[in-house]
Amino acid sequence: MADPVSKPSLLTKEQHLREQPWPSEYAQHKRIDWFWHVDIDLSVSELWKLVSDTSRMNRALQVSEMKFEDRQGVRIGTSRPAGVFHEWIEVPWNWVAERQMSSVRIYKHGFSKVLYSAFRMEPIDDSHTRLYLYFGSIPRGIWSTPLLKLGFSGLRKDYERLLPILAEEVRNRRPFSTIPVGSSLTEGAEERLAVIATQLQSKSLDEVCIRKLLDWIRYGDEQDLFRIQVRERARAFGVDEDALLRVCLHATRLGLLELTWDVMCPHCRGVSKQNTSLGAVSTQGSCDVCLIHFGTDVAESIEITFHVHPSIREIPHRTFCSAEPATKEHIRLQQRVLPHETIVHRVPLRVGRYRMRIQGQQEYGYLDISTQASDRTLTWQSSVLPDQVTLCPDPELALTNDQDAAQTFIVEMSTWSDLALRPGRLLSLQEFRDLFSEEYLGQDVQLAIGEQTILFTDMVGSTALYAQQGDAAAFREVRRHFADVFSIIGSHRGAVVKTIGDAVMGAFTNPLDAVIAAKEIHDRFPPGKADSVTRLRISLNTGPCIAVKLNTDIDYFGHSVNIAAKLQSLAGAWQVAMSERVYQAPGVKEWLTSQQAALSTLQYESPSLRAAVSVMRWNVYPQDVTEKV
């Protein structure tokens, strides 16, 4: 038999409060409190995801709905438990991800003057965790004490009943069965859904995606449906992201969904503004929570999300707690420190790069976690932001506030969520450009769209073609070739950005897609093709781009685009000139090897460049004599 698990000794309430003390300004007030623990058959990380989402937990516990409003950096909460109006200031939470969290509410109206809660997790082993729960209240008066005692005694029983049930749901990878579904479909929506399903099926879209999306809209949890992220849903459904995105785009056109361009705060990474069109996106954003202004010219500034059209189902934005740790998953530590106070935390940080900042300030310092580091401890003073520090995993951070006002220290992941749908993916998808051709950018907006692979085609010998065949015949040839090139780019998850004379500019988010499309374009116009005299050369480059408004269209600009255009000078008919960055992209070299590609190494040099660009030139038909420019 296996040895029984040796459980850690139990903490007393006094020990717990030494680790997570009441705010000093309220510590001496007379209070009533509750303290208990529950052992749960989940790992620390699994339990953290469950418990830190306090809004979802509170709903399952049947806590009254709460509403929050941000006023000049102060979050005001209201609710009506037992029909009694409560209003409070929601003080920013403190937490160390996967270890502990605490919150303070200062009431203007309600049963309490101050309410303090503090949760702590201790691993028993890799799959079992002990959760400590503490709630303390400074009652408003003698009359409120029995009501508080009654309410929190019931809350303890509810937690002890609910947590094992939710743990079972997590282990079985099922959604919380104890949570109500929410609102039902609006009147007549089922008939409209049937019509929309038929229309979607007629467009040769993925039938599994259609069925899963419609079923989710019918029966899904309203908290998940309020803001639909396609990439997250694709993983939850177990379907292809692009297939589901295509369904959502067509569903938007058919009135099932709505699409918004959400401006994201670079600090809390919450939605600071929802725009119903791309044209409504401005050059500047602001966040009332973080009290900062920021530009929208970085790739992470905008996320595209979908929402159920209210004619199908009303999805209210309902909250049951501010749930800061769950809504700011990227923040691994947030700690408010009073003037001239020091707080020490052991923070479970894994290998990677993190950012350090003081809340409300724009500057960042960087913390690299490496198994090769020799130091484990960092002393961080609020007035001096560490520039770049390297520490061992699970470092100890001593947070010292050497200023005269309280400061909040933050350590956050430097990378953004990979579940977000960014503008670069949408604008480089031909189906979006075809379905939403009316979308445009504001005149002054420069929208960062991240890394794109830019493809240029050019007809070789087009001047001679016009001279030999005449303008009308040559134009028909050019137009036919456009149709073929457009079709190939779209079929490989790219988009046509524009045409320039007889040249085409396309964009792809995946370099391998661009390389395969280039090969297929040449295969459409190979040497000796009987019904066409079109001969093309192609160039490719990968790098960051910006989208801007040009006349009434969305165009791509930047150094990466310029290089892609310039590389055409190194290609002849039936050749592809690709930058080293394209060649080294994941999967490209391996795919070219499988094609037995005939490659030669070149350099593109220009007085305008600081360094030469390494280029791989591919002779797609090496057995034929490749025409020179």
Secondary structure, DSSP 4 states (H G I P E B T S, - for coil): -PPPP-PPPPPPHHHHHHHSPPPTTTTTS--EEEEEEEEESS-HHHHHHHHH-HHHHHHHTTPPPEEEEEETTEEEEEE-GGG--EEEEEEEEEEETTTEEEEEEEEEESSEEEEEEEEEEEEEETTEEEEEEEEEEEESSTTHHHHHHHHHHHHHHHHHHHHHHHHHHHHTT---TTS-----BPTTHHHHHHHHHHHHHTTT--HHHHHHHHHHHHHS-HHHHTSB-HHHHHHHHT--HHHHHHHHHHHHHTTSEEEEEEEE-TTT--EEEEESSGGG--SEEEETTTTEEEES-SGGGEEEEEEE-TTTB-----BSS--HHHHTTTEEEEEEE-TT-EEEEE--PPSEEEEEEETT----EEEEE-TT----EEEEETTS--SEEEE-SS-EEEEE--SSS-EEEEEEESSPPTT---HHHHHT-HHHHHHTTT----TT--EEEEEEEEEEEEETTHHHHHHHH-HHHHHHHHHHHHHHHHHHHHHTTEEEEEEETTEEEEEESSHHHHHHHHHHHHHHS-TT-TT----EEEEEEEEEEEEEEETTEEEEESHHHHHHHHGGGG--TTEEEEEHHHHTSTTHHHHHHHTT-EEEEEEE--TTSSSPEEEEEEES-TTS-PPP-
